[in-house]
């Protein structure tokens, strides 16, 4: 699994995008809205940053373009849908584990109370 | 707003743009819709701008990295062709940059003067400092075009600082020289107005280098006494570091109007540098100068000299931009050289473009597949441009090393007059030039193939896209490139033939002396304790005695003017009692044995002897050229010559020697008369000694022997005569080598290009060849067909090349004195060489045809 380590640590926007995609296919704009919602409006990806990350993750094989479309009446022809690949899944998992270990370390050192 | 955003999206690299510009635009619209209030809107626009600023460079870098990696893979796969293209480009870019560096140093870079573009050399001024101040000032005051003008006379003198004496370059100038040039002293002061009047002019400004070297930069230098040729002068200032006008000057004295204060022998010839009146164009000033009454009168007076072929160029009164004057004769040569290397670069570019074009053809399938997969033309164009830029950038980097080397060789071959003209590789202009060159060549051979992609993608039928037939765009362009290479190669090859022959001519020229195994060294006695009529002769005798005592020295002598050394000669006319006369004649002094050391034959009469001493009858030896110009028959030994100036002095002719070329192989013979050193002792001389074995090994011993005779006499330019000859030939050798090198380079590239085109044609047309073979064509016939088709564009190019050689040949020819223009013979020889090698290349490239199996070839399709 050396390959997975190459992607760590992940940039925060990419991590959020993979997390969101692991719940289902989304197009770019939906992805942005979802991340905005999850972070309480703190991470608002501008277009260039969003599609820059998408392009990079496509090249890296973490996500792929989806050929299937939801019902056509819901769809806009111009929208492209993305889905997470098995590699992407492994990577996002490994990143989550890494962050978890980091938080544990912080708890041990600082004696932070368990967060609810 | 949306239109502006769409426009800005074009700044993203091609692949990203094609992939994502639609969603980007869509999100822009969505986001803007979401921002309802004016404040939110403003924030949104700011955020979008920041996003673009950050992500555009990021995406460009990422895509360039991908393209570069791909390019590297492509190049690795065709290592040989790539190495060849790389080598050709590096060499051509490097040589062009190197020569540009020289041109930049000579003609472009600013001189260390105030407004140097307004400074002119006043050639053949109607007034001379010898005519006195009043004349000079009056002419200047009346001239409507000069704001100021200064006189200067560069010469060499013995400089004594304390006990040390050395021979240095000095300039006798008028007091306003520094003001006219606009150069203040870096320490102390320059000359005050009127300081060039007799009685006030025993002061000197020294160069920065001299200040550092002799005084360690000590500020107490001001007021120190130095002696020039024995005359004491007080140092009043130090010139700025880069300043050494007129030529590598170490000391300036305001003595040009006071000829005689600093004793010297040799010819006095002052030049004039002027500053044009503000706003006055050079052409107008030049017209006023030639129309000036004083100028016309002076020219009329000088007609006599002009008729005798003395200084014909300086006879024309003109204002020459100072920069051009300082660049001197190497100005044109450097420009010709630049044009030459630019041609070489052009041919290298044509070659590489051809390589890439062939590659486009070969990669047609790959590109078609990528196209079918959605890669657009723009995307492929970007890829090709990155590929070519990678190659040129690397070639330019390697080229900088070539450039440094080229410039070093060029600088050695054509030494500059001032430190400010020295070549420096760190000049920003040279760097900018190299970068520009790399970019241009990259575009030239990257964009050409790229432009053709659109066409190649549609040209699918292999039977219709026959290489060399000019049906497709790529084919037409390849044909054109081959023709260009043929034309340039012909110009360069015929040029190398012409220059090569001219140079051989120079090397084989009969110099009138034998340069091998002769040690030479210069001394100047001016201002030393030997500097009086009877002691001079005594010094030469004593030094020669020591020289002759060195083991291995076969003979030794001294002479005033040694050939191959630049001098201003004193010349006057001489006549026989019968009325036959020769004018001008160069006077020279020599000791006995001089002709023996130099290997110059005594054709009639005798050499000088010890008995030809002061007080005895004045004797002379004349050279063969003198005898022929005199026209009084071959036997003049025993007759007497009378000098026209100083009038009445007579000389008994005791011998006739062979003529020598004073300035080296390209010079013609001039009439000369030799007087014995004892009867006409010069204040400076060159010792010459013929030695056994290599002259280089005896240099130190010779110098030490002469030094022992009088340690205070400065000795300089200790060299073998061979080396002096090599230095005289350095410039033509350099030009010849350069032209021949690039001739071979062009020939090689043209041949490689032809080979490549033919080999490509064979691979592309295997199917067609198969058909032709199947219906009964012979392999030899097919090869002959390809030969004709591939040599046709070359032949067209050669035809153009002959015209170009006729037009530009005379510029090339000007590089080497005595080279003849590129005539029919040289062009024919060049065309034959080119044709034969190219034909051979095509024949080898098409050898595969014989091995084609018609059935297999047809089945493969």
Interface residues (C-beta under 8 A of the other chain):
Chain A: X27 X28 X29 X32 X44 X46 X47 X48 X49 X50 X51 X52 X54 X55 X56 X59 X76 X78 X79 X80
Chain B: X12 X16 X19 X20 X22 X23 X24 X26 X27 X28 X30 X31 X47 X48 X50 X51 X52 X54 X55 X56 X58 X59 X62 X66
